[in-house]
Amino acid sequence: MRKDDTPSTLDSRLEALESRIAHQEDWLDTLDRAVAQQERRLMHLEHLSALMQEKIREQQLARQDDEAAAPRPQDEVPPHY
């Protein structure tokens, strides 16, 4: 406490501190909501990524199966045989 602190200056300082705390609490709530929203979005994107990876694997397997089943030009017998 300073020598020149009067009840009115203490009141104004206390109001200023309360105002700053209220502003900081509001800002923390805003940041908390933003982080929660980003977490939900990240989880959604990770889910989409997993689905896309699975789809790519399925397509690669189907392509390999098609390539194995399709006759290759080097395996074909020329028509004159």
DSSP file (Angstrom, degrees, kcal/mol; ACC not computed):
  #  RESIDUE AA STRUCTURE BP1 BP2  ACC     N-H-->O    O-->H-N    N-H-->O    O-->H-N    TCO  KAPPA ALPHA  PHI   PSI    X-CA   Y-CA   Z-CA
    1    1 A M              0   0    0      0, 0.0     2,-0.2     0, 0.0     3,-0.0   0.000 360.0 360.0 360.0 136.3    0.0    0.0    0.0
    2    2 A R    >   -     0   0    0      1,-0.1     3,-1.0     2,-0.0     0, 0.0  -0.491 360.0-117.9 -90.4 163.0    1.3    3.4   -0.9
    3    3 A K  T 3  S+     0   0    0      1,-0.2    -1,-0.1    -2,-0.2     0, 0.0   0.867 112.9  50.9 -65.4 -36.9    1.2    6.5    1.3
    4    4 A D  T 3  S+     0   0    0      2,-0.0     2,-0.6     5,-0.0    -1,-0.2   0.364  79.2 122.6 -88.3   8.5   -1.1    8.5   -1.1
    5    5 A D    <   -     0   0    0     -3,-1.0     3,-0.0     4,-0.1     0, 0.0  -0.580  38.3-179.2 -74.0 118.6   -3.7    5.7   -1.4
    6    6 A T     >  -     0   0    0     -2,-0.6     4,-2.8     1,-0.1     5,-0.3  -0.703  44.6-100.1-107.5 166.0   -7.0    7.0   -0.3
    7    7 A P  H  > S+     0   0    0      0, 0.0     4,-2.2     0, 0.0     5,-0.1   0.865 124.0  51.6 -55.4 -35.3  -10.2    5.0   -0.2
    8    8 A S  H  > S+     0   0    0      2,-0.2     4,-2.1     1,-0.2     5,-0.2   0.896 111.3  45.6 -71.7 -37.8  -11.3    6.5   -3.6
    9    9 A T  H  > S+     0   0    0      2,-0.2     4,-2.5     1,-0.2     5,-0.2   0.880 113.1  51.0 -70.7 -36.2   -8.0    5.6   -5.3
   10   10 A L  H  X S+     0   0    0     -4,-2.8     4,-2.6     2,-0.2    -2,-0.2   0.913 109.9  50.5 -64.8 -40.0   -8.1    2.1   -3.8
   11   11 A D  H  X S+     0   0    0     -4,-2.2     4,-2.5    -5,-0.3    -2,-0.2   0.919 111.7  47.0 -62.4 -43.4  -11.6    1.7   -5.1
   12   12 A S  H  X S+     0   0    0     -4,-2.1     4,-2.2     2,-0.2    -2,-0.2   0.892 112.9  48.8 -68.1 -37.9  -10.6    2.8   -8.6
   13   13 A R  H  X S+     0   0    0     -4,-2.5     4,-2.3     2,-0.2    -1,-0.2   0.910 111.6  49.9 -65.7 -40.5   -7.6    0.6   -8.6
   14   14 A L  H  X S+     0   0    0     -4,-2.6     4,-2.6     2,-0.2    -2,-0.2   0.904 110.7  49.4 -64.3 -41.6   -9.8   -2.3   -7.5
   15   15 A E  H  X S+     0   0    0     -4,-2.5     4,-2.4     2,-0.2    -1,-0.2   0.894 110.1  51.3 -63.7 -40.0  -12.3   -1.6  -10.2
   16   16 A A  H  X S+     0   0    0     -4,-2.2     4,-2.3     2,-0.2    -2,-0.2   0.916 111.5  47.1 -63.4 -42.5   -9.6   -1.5  -12.8
   17   17 A L  H  X S+     0   0    0     -4,-2.3     4,-2.6     2,-0.2    -2,-0.2   0.914 111.9  50.1 -65.5 -42.6   -8.2   -4.9  -11.6
   18   18 A E  H  X S+     0   0    0     -4,-2.6     4,-2.5     1,-0.2    -2,-0.2   0.894 110.7  50.4 -62.5 -39.3  -11.7   -6.4  -11.6
   19   19 A S  H  X S+     0   0    0     -4,-2.4     4,-2.4     2,-0.2    -2,-0.2   0.918 110.8  48.5 -64.7 -43.8  -12.3   -5.1  -15.1
   20   20 A R  H  X S+     0   0    0     -4,-2.3     4,-2.6     2,-0.2    -2,-0.2   0.907 111.8  49.6 -62.8 -41.5   -9.0   -6.6  -16.3
   21   21 A I  H  X S+     0   0    0     -4,-2.6     4,-2.6     2,-0.2    -2,-0.2   0.919 110.7  49.8 -64.8 -42.7   -9.8   -9.9  -14.7
   22   22 A A  H  X S+     0   0    0     -4,-2.5     4,-2.3     2,-0.2    -2,-0.2   0.917 111.9  48.5 -61.7 -42.3  -13.2  -10.0  -16.3
   23   23 A H  H  X S+     0   0    0     -4,-2.4     4,-2.5     1,-0.2    -2,-0.2   0.920 112.2  48.6 -63.1 -43.8  -11.7   -9.2  -19.7
   24   24 A Q  H  X S+     0   0    0     -4,-2.6     4,-2.6     2,-0.2    -2,-0.2   0.889 110.3  50.9 -65.4 -39.0   -9.1  -12.0  -19.2
   25   25 A E  H  X S+     0   0    0     -4,-2.6     4,-2.2     2,-0.2    -1,-0.2   0.911 111.2  48.6 -63.7 -41.6  -11.7  -14.5  -18.2
   26   26 A D  H  X S+     0   0    0     -4,-2.3     4,-2.2     2,-0.2    -2,-0.2   0.920 111.9  49.2 -63.0 -43.2  -13.8  -13.6  -21.3
   27   27 A W  H  X S+     0   0    0     -4,-2.5     4,-2.5     1,-0.2    -2,-0.2   0.897 110.1  50.9 -63.5 -41.5  -10.7  -13.9  -23.5
   28   28 A L  H  X S+     0   0    0     -4,-2.6     4,-2.6     2,-0.2    -1,-0.2   0.895 109.2  51.2 -64.1 -39.3   -9.8  -17.3  -21.9
   29   29 A D  H  X S+     0   0    0     -4,-2.2     4,-2.3     2,-0.2    -2,-0.2   0.912 110.4  49.4 -62.2 -41.8  -13.4  -18.5  -22.6
   30   30 A T  H  X S+     0   0    0     -4,-2.2     4,-2.2     2,-0.2    -2,-0.2   0.927 112.5  46.7 -62.7 -45.3  -13.0  -17.4  -26.2
   31   31 A L  H  X S+     0   0    0     -4,-2.5     4,-2.6     2,-0.2    -2,-0.2   0.894 110.3  53.8 -64.0 -39.6   -9.7  -19.2  -26.6
   32   32 A D  H  X S+     0   0    0     -4,-2.6     4,-2.4     1,-0.2    -2,-0.2   0.916 109.4  47.6 -61.9 -43.7  -11.2  -22.3  -24.9
   33   33 A R  H  X S+     0   0    0     -4,-2.3     4,-2.4     2,-0.2    -1,-0.2   0.903 111.9  50.7 -63.6 -40.5  -14.1  -22.4  -27.4
   34   34 A A  H  X S+     0   0    0     -4,-2.2     4,-2.4     2,-0.2    -2,-0.2   0.910 111.1  47.6 -64.4 -42.4  -11.6  -21.9  -30.3
   35   35 A V  H  X S+     0   0    0     -4,-2.6     4,-2.4     2,-0.2    -1,-0.2   0.912 111.9  50.1 -65.9 -41.9   -9.4  -24.8  -29.1
   36   36 A A  H  X S+     0   0    0     -4,-2.4     4,-2.2     2,-0.2    -2,-0.2   0.907 111.4  49.0 -62.8 -41.3  -12.4  -27.1  -28.7
   37   37 A Q  H  X S+     0   0    0     -4,-2.4     4,-2.3     1,-0.2    -2,-0.2   0.910 111.5  49.0 -64.3 -42.5  -13.6  -26.2  -32.2
   38   38 A Q  H  X S+     0   0    0     -4,-2.4     4,-2.8     2,-0.2    -2,-0.2   0.877 109.2  53.1 -65.3 -37.0  -10.2  -26.9  -33.7
   39   39 A E  H  X S+     0   0    0     -4,-2.4     4,-2.4     2,-0.2    -1,-0.2   0.923 109.8  47.8 -64.2 -43.2  -10.0  -30.2  -31.8
   40   40 A R  H  X S+     0   0    0     -4,-2.2     4,-2.1     2,-0.2    -2,-0.2   0.916 113.4  48.2 -62.5 -42.0  -13.4  -31.3  -33.3
   41   41 A R  H  X S+     0   0    0     -4,-2.3     4,-2.6     2,-0.2    -2,-0.2   0.905 110.7  50.8 -65.3 -41.6  -12.3  -30.2  -36.7
   42   42 A L  H  X S+     0   0    0     -4,-2.8     4,-2.6     2,-0.2     5,-0.2   0.912 109.6  50.1 -62.7 -42.8   -9.0  -32.1  -36.4
   43   43 A M  H  X S+     0   0    0     -4,-2.4     4,-2.1     2,-0.2    -1,-0.2   0.908 111.3  49.5 -62.3 -40.4  -10.8  -35.3  -35.3
   44   44 A H  H  X S+     0   0    0     -4,-2.1     4,-2.5     2,-0.2    -2,-0.2   0.925 112.0  47.7 -63.8 -44.5  -13.1  -35.0  -38.3
   45   45 A L  H  X S+     0   0    0     -4,-2.6     4,-2.4     2,-0.2    -2,-0.2   0.874 110.3  51.8 -65.8 -37.2  -10.1  -34.5  -40.7
   46   46 A E  H  X S+     0   0    0     -4,-2.6     4,-2.3     2,-0.2    -1,-0.2   0.894 110.0  50.0 -64.9 -38.8   -8.3  -37.4  -39.2
   47   47 A H  H  X S+     0   0    0     -4,-2.1     4,-2.2     2,-0.2    -2,-0.2   0.933 111.5  47.8 -63.8 -45.8  -11.4  -39.6  -39.7
   48   48 A L  H  X S+     0   0    0     -4,-2.5     4,-2.5     1,-0.2    -2,-0.2   0.892 110.4  52.8 -61.6 -39.4  -11.6  -38.4  -43.3
   49   49 A S  H  X S+     0   0    0     -4,-2.4     4,-2.5     2,-0.2    -1,-0.2   0.917 108.6  49.5 -62.6 -43.7   -7.9  -39.1  -43.8
   50   50 A A  H  X S+     0   0    0     -4,-2.3     4,-2.2     1,-0.2    -1,-0.2   0.907 111.5  49.3 -63.0 -41.1   -8.4  -42.7  -42.5
   51   51 A L  H  X S+     0   0    0     -4,-2.2     4,-2.4     1,-0.2    -2,-0.2   0.912 111.8  48.7 -63.5 -42.0  -11.3  -43.3  -44.8
   52   52 A M  H  X S+     0   0    0     -4,-2.5     4,-2.4     2,-0.2    -2,-0.2   0.893 110.0  51.3 -66.1 -39.6   -9.4  -42.0  -47.8
   53   53 A Q  H  X S+     0   0    0     -4,-2.5     4,-2.4     2,-0.2    -1,-0.2   0.910 111.1  48.4 -63.9 -41.1   -6.4  -44.2  -46.9
   54   54 A E  H  X S+     0   0    0     -4,-2.2     4,-2.5     2,-0.2    -2,-0.2   0.916 110.9  50.5 -64.7 -42.3   -8.6  -47.2  -46.7
   55   55 A K  H  X S+     0   0    0     -4,-2.4     4,-2.4     2,-0.2    -2,-0.2   0.904 110.3  49.9 -62.4 -41.4  -10.3  -46.3  -50.1
   56   56 A I  H  X S+     0   0    0     -4,-2.4     4,-2.6     2,-0.2    -1,-0.2   0.915 110.0  50.8 -63.4 -43.1   -6.8  -45.9  -51.7
   57   57 A R  H  X S+     0   0    0     -4,-2.4     4,-2.5     1,-0.2    -2,-0.2   0.926 110.6  49.3 -60.2 -43.8   -5.7  -49.3  -50.3
   58   58 A E  H  X S+     0   0    0     -4,-2.5     4,-2.5     1,-0.2    -2,-0.2   0.910 111.9  48.1 -61.8 -42.3   -8.9  -50.9  -51.7
   59   59 A Q  H  X S+     0   0    0     -4,-2.4     4,-2.4     2,-0.2    -1,-0.2   0.888 110.9  50.9 -66.8 -38.5   -8.3  -49.3  -55.1
   60   60 A Q  H  X S+     0   0    0     -4,-2.6     4,-2.5     2,-0.2    -2,-0.2   0.917 111.8  47.4 -64.7 -42.1   -4.7  -50.5  -55.2
   61   61 A L  H  X S+     0   0    0     -4,-2.5     4,-2.5     2,-0.2    -2,-0.2   0.916 112.5  49.2 -65.2 -41.8   -5.7  -54.0  -54.3
   62   62 A A  H  X S+     0   0    0     -4,-2.5     4,-2.4     2,-0.2    -2,-0.2   0.898 111.6  49.6 -63.8 -39.3   -8.4  -54.0  -57.0
   63   63 A R  H  X S+     0   0    0     -4,-2.4     4,-2.6     2,-0.2    -2,-0.2   0.908 110.7  49.2 -65.8 -42.1   -6.0  -52.7  -59.5
   64   64 A Q  H  X S+     0   0    0     -4,-2.5     4,-2.2     2,-0.2    -2,-0.2   0.905 111.7  49.3 -63.9 -39.8   -3.4  -55.4  -58.6
   65   65 A D  H  X S+     0   0    0     -4,-2.5     4,-2.0     2,-0.2    -2,-0.2   0.906 112.0  48.6 -65.2 -40.9   -6.2  -58.0  -58.9
   66   66 A D  H  X S+     0   0    0     -4,-2.4     4,-2.2     1,-0.2    -2,-0.2   0.904 111.9  48.9 -64.8 -41.6   -7.2  -56.6  -62.3
   67   67 A E  H  < S+     0   0    0     -4,-2.6    -1,-0.2     1,-0.2    -2,-0.2   0.871 112.0  49.0 -66.5 -36.2   -3.6  -56.5  -63.5
   68   68 A A  H  < S+     0   0    0     -4,-2.2    -1,-0.2    -5,-0.2    -2,-0.2   0.851 115.5  43.8 -71.4 -33.7   -3.0  -60.1  -62.4
   69   69 A A  H  < S+     0   0    0     -4,-2.0    -2,-0.2    -5,-0.2    -1,-0.2   0.796  97.8  84.9 -82.2 -29.1   -6.2  -61.3  -64.1
   70   70 A A  S  < S-     0   0    0     -4,-2.2     2,-0.2    -5,-0.2    -4,-0.0  -0.502  88.1-110.7 -76.8 139.7   -5.7  -59.4  -67.4
   71   71 A P        -     0   0    0      0, 0.0    -1,-0.1     0, 0.0    -2,-0.1  -0.477  28.9-135.4 -70.0 137.6   -3.5  -61.1  -70.0
   72   72 A R    >>  -     0   0    0     -2,-0.2     3,-1.4     1,-0.1     4,-0.8  -0.675  16.6-120.7 -90.1 148.1   -0.2  -59.4  -70.5
   73   73 A P  G >4 S+     0   0    0      0, 0.0     3,-0.7     0, 0.0    -1,-0.1   0.856 113.3  55.2 -57.7 -35.9    1.0  -58.8  -74.1
   74   74 A Q  G 34 S+     0   0    0      1,-0.2     0, 0.0     3,-0.0     0, 0.0   0.691 105.7  53.8 -72.3 -16.3    4.2  -60.9  -73.5
   75   75 A D  G <4 S+     0   0    0     -3,-1.4    -1,-0.2     2,-0.1     2,-0.2   0.616  88.2  99.1 -91.0 -12.9    2.0  -63.8  -72.3
   76   76 A E  S << S-     0   0    0     -4,-0.8     0, 0.0    -3,-0.7     0, 0.0  -0.465  73.1-127.5 -77.8 145.4   -0.1  -63.9  -75.5
   77   77 A V        -     0   0    0     -2,-0.2    -2,-0.1     1,-0.1    -1,-0.1  -0.753  30.7-109.1 -89.7 134.5    0.6  -66.4  -78.2
   78   78 A P    >   -     0   0    0      0, 0.0     3,-1.8     0, 0.0    -1,-0.1  -0.271  29.7-112.9 -59.8 151.1    1.0  -64.9  -81.6
   79   79 A P  T 3  S+     0   0    0      0, 0.0    -2,-0.0     0, 0.0     0, 0.0   0.731 110.6  64.7 -61.8 -23.9   -1.9  -65.8  -84.0
   80   80 A H  T 3         0   0    0      1,-0.2    -3,-0.0     0, 0.0     0, 0.0   0.497 360.0 360.0 -81.4  -0.5    0.2  -67.9  -86.3
   81   81 A Y    <         0   0    0     -3,-1.8    -1,-0.2     0, 0.0    -4,-0.0   0.477 360.0 360.0 -89.8 360.0    0.9  -70.5  -83.6
